[in-house]
Every structure is written in structure tokens, then in C-alpha cells.
Amino acid sequence: MPYKIVCISAADGAMGEEIGPRVASELGFRLVNEQIVAQAADEAGVQAHVMADVEQRRSVVDRVIHELLGRATAGGGSHGYTVPAVVEPGPPVESLRGLIRSVIEEIASSGDAVIVSHAASHALATRSDTLRILITAGPQTRQARVRMAHDVSEKEAQKRVARGDANRADYIKRFYQVAPELPTHYDIVLNGDRLSADQALDIIVRAASTDPASAPTPEASAR
């Protein structure tokens, strides 16, 4: 029986956002990305941006400052506003993180899904029906793609890639205690320096269409 879940993790500029929807289309699976945050927020009874903040490690103080700056800009000055005396407490951050993981597991239990991002490969690492994919490439390749996709300068593209790599490493360390991230955390690692999006798509679809039970065991691989 073919794999029921495909998890695609990708560094910024490594074609993950492009390949994910194509894999879902080829397999006839539903594509799951930001729906994870939306569903977790709904179950927690909080706004989606709060849940996104949990993933991005944005503090309450950061949110207050952002709100104040928005008010100041709208008012045309830096005065005339006050800091709220009380910030309403929300659900504990760790419980929100756990909820994101549980939503990923719930989606996986329904099957026939391509999950992009949110480190789903780590959340579903023990499932035999899950194919875990990492798409990466060298910094220069990824910077060039980010620069083209977002129409930014070379320097800005470098910053975005570096920031994305740091955020990714921080995310999987906080959520899944994985540090450092290794190729062995995935079933397939694709190098975007050498493979086109079409080639990567073909490899993923072929692998996902095979029976997980036919994969070699560690003992067989050692022979």
C-alpha cells in the first residue's frame, strides 16, 4: 500500500513551496500548509496570528510594541497613546505548541495529505505510512531564488536566507528537541543545486507511490 502522508520540509529558496502543491496534485492528495495554524488557533480559541507568533517565538512585549508603533504611525506622531495596563493572558505557550503537533497528527490520521513545513516530518517520525522529504540547496542557489521570487537586492536575499535558516533551526530545536538537523531525520534528501523542480517532483511521486513495507530494513541495508 502506498504512503498515505508526504511531509515536505525545505529551506528558504529550495523550491519547497513550488514542489509541494505539484506533489499533492500528482498524488491526488490534499495540500496542507497554513491550515495547521488556522485549525490549531480555532481549537485553542485564539486568533491565528497568536498561534503564528508561538511558532515564530514572538513575545507579548514584541506584540505590544508593534501595536504601539502602528498607532503612532496612524496618528502621525509618537505621542497620544497609552500602553494597556493589563495584557489578557492566553493559553500557555507550551500548550499551544502541543496543539500544533496534535493538529499535524490529526491530519495524518485522515491520510492522503501532503504537509508542507511546520516540521511535520519530526512530528510524524514514528509513522510507517509517512514519507519524509527534505529539499535543500546551497546558500548561493537559494539566495538567487529568493532574490528572483521577491524582487529584492542581493544583500536582502542573503539576509532572508540566513534569517530563515536560523529560524528553522530554532523552531525544530524548541518544538522537537532536534539539534542539529541531520539527513537521517528524513527518508529522502533532494539537492536543489543539482535537481530541477520537475526532477524532484518525479522522485517524490515515485517514492510516495511505493509500498512502505518494501523499504529495506536496517539489517538488510547492512548486508
C-alpha positions in Angstrom: 0.0 0.0 0.0 1.5 3.4 -1.0 2.4 6.1 1.5 -0.6 8.0 2.9 1.3 11.1 4.1 4.1 13.1 2.4 5.9 15.6 4.6 8.0 18.2 2.7 10.5 20.3 4.6 12.5 22.8 2.7 15.0 25.6 3.4 14.1 29.0 2.2 14.7 29.2 -1.6 14.8 25.5 -2.0 11.7 25.0 -4.1 9.6 23.6 -1.3 6.6 25.9 -1.8 6.7 25.2 -5.6 7.0 21.5 -5.4 4.5 20.8 -2.5 1.4 21.7 -4.5 2.6 19.8 -7.5 3.2 16.7 -5.4 -0.3 17.0 -4.0 -1.8 17.4 -7.4 0.1 14.4 -8.9 -0.9 12.1 -6.0 -4.5 13.4 -5.7 -3.8 14.4 -2.1 -4.9 17.5 -0.2 -2.3 20.1 0.3 -1.9 21.2 4.0 0.2 24.3 4.9 -1.1 27.2 6.9 -4.3 25.3 7.6 -2.4 23.8 10.5 -2.0 27.1 12.2 -5.6 28.1 11.5 -7.0 24.8 12.9 -4.8 24.9 16.0 -5.9 28.5 16.6 -9.6 27.6 16.2 -9.2 24.7 18.7 -7.4 26.9 21.2 -9.9 29.7 20.9 -7.3 32.2 19.9 -6.7 34.3 16.8 -4.5 32.7 14.1 -1.8 35.4 14.4 -1.3 34.5 18.1 -0.7 30.8 17.1 1.7 32.0 14.4 3.5 34.1 16.9 4.1 30.9 19.0 5.8 29.3 16.0 7.9 32.4 15.4 8.7 32.9 19.1 7.3 36.4 19.2 6.9 37.7 22.7 4.0 39.6 24.3 6.3 42.6 24.6 7.1 42.4 20.9 3.4 42.4 20.1 2.7 45.4 22.3 5.5 47.4 20.8 4.2 46.5 17.3 0.8 47.7 18.2 2.1 50.9 19.7 4.1 51.6 16.6 1.1 51.0 14.4 -0.9 53.5 16.5 1.8 56.1 16.3 2.1 55.8 12.6 -1.6 56.1 12.1 -1.7 59.1 14.3 1.2 60.9 12.6 3.3 61.1 15.8 4.8 59.2 18.6 2.6 60.5 21.4 -1.1 60.3 22.4 -1.2 56.6 23.1 -1.0 54.6 26.2 0.3 51.1 27.0 -2.5 48.7 28.1 -2.3 48.3 31.8 -3.3 44.6 31.7 -2.4 42.1 29.0 -5.0 39.3 28.9 -3.3 36.0 29.5 -3.8 33.4 26.8 -3.1 29.7 26.8 0.4 28.7 27.9 2.9 28.7 25.0 3.8 25.1 25.5 0.2 24.0 25.3 -0.2 25.9 22.0 2.9 24.2 20.7 1.5 20.9 21.7 -1.8 21.8 20.0 0.1 22.4 16.7 1.7 19.0 17.0 -1.7 17.4 17.7 -3.2 19.0 14.7 -0.5 17.6 12.5 -1.1 14.1 14.0 -4.9 14.5 13.4 -4.3 15.5 9.8 -2.0 12.5 9.3 -4.6 10.1 10.8 -7.0 11.1 8.0 -4.4 10.2 5.4 -3.9 11.3 1.8 -2.2 14.6 2.5 0.9 16.5 1.6 2.1 18.5 4.6 4.4 21.4 3.8 6.5 23.0 6.5 5.8 23.1 10.3 8.5 20.4 10.8 5.8 17.8 10.2 8.5 15.2 9.4 9.6 15.3 13.1 6.1 15.3 14.4 5.3 12.1 12.4 8.7 10.5 12.6 7.4 7.2 14.0 4.6 6.7 11.4 5.4 4.0 8.9 2.9 5.4 6.3 4.7 8.8 6.2 7.3 9.7 3.6 9.6 12.4 5.0 11.3 14.7 2.4 13.9 17.4 2.8 14.6 19.8 -0.1 17.7 21.9 0.2 20.4 23.6 -1.8 23.5 25.7 -1.3 23.2 29.3 0.0 24.0 30.9 -3.3 21.4 28.9 -5.2 18.7 29.7 -2.5 19.7 33.3 -2.4 19.3 33.6 -6.2 15.8 32.1 -6.0 14.7 34.3 -3.1 16.0 37.4 -4.9 14.1 36.5 -8.0 10.9 35.4 -6.2 10.7 38.5 -4.1 12.4 41.1 -6.3 14.9 42.1 -3.6 18.5 43.1 -3.6 21.3 40.5 -3.4 22.1 41.7 0.2 18.5 41.4 1.2 18.3 37.9 -0.2 21.3 36.9 1.8 19.7 38.3 4.9 16.4 36.5 4.3 18.1 33.1 3.7 20.3 33.5 6.8 17.3 34.5 8.9 15.2 31.7 7.5 17.9 29.1 8.3 18.3 30.4 11.9 14.5 30.4 12.5 14.2 26.9 11.1 17.0 25.6 13.4 15.4 27.3 16.4 11.9 26.0 15.5 12.8 22.3 15.3 15.0 22.6 18.4 12.2 24.2 20.5 9.4 22.0 19.2 11.1 18.7 18.8 14.4 18.9 20.6 16.2 18.2 17.4 19.7 19.8 17.1 21.3 19.6 14.8 19.1 18.6 11.9 20.5 15.6 10.1 19.9 14.0 6.7 19.0 10.8 8.7 15.9 12.6 10.0 14.4 12.2 6.5 13.8 9.4 4.1 14.9 11.4 1.0 17.1 14.5 0.8 17.0 16.3 -2.5 19.7 18.7 -3.6 18.2 21.7 -5.5 21.7 22.6 -6.8 21.6 19.5 -9.0 17.9 18.7 -9.4 15.2 20.7 -11.2 11.7 21.1 -9.7 10.5 18.6 -12.3 13.1 16.0 -11.4 12.5 16.5 -7.6 8.7 16.1 -8.3 9.3 12.8 -10.2 11.4 11.4 -7.4 8.9 12.2 -4.7 5.9 10.9 -6.5 7.6 7.7 -7.5 8.7 7.1 -3.9 5.3 8.0 -2.4 3.7 5.5 -4.8 5.7 2.6 -3.5 4.7 0.3 -0.6 6.5 1.4 2.7 6.7 -2.2 3.7 9.0 -2.8 0.7 11.7 -0.4 2.0 14.8 -2.2 3.2 15.2 -2.8 7.0 18.4 -1.5 8.7 19.5 -5.2 8.9 19.0 -5.7 5.2 20.8 -2.5 4.4 23.8 -3.5 6.4 24.3 -6.8 4.4 
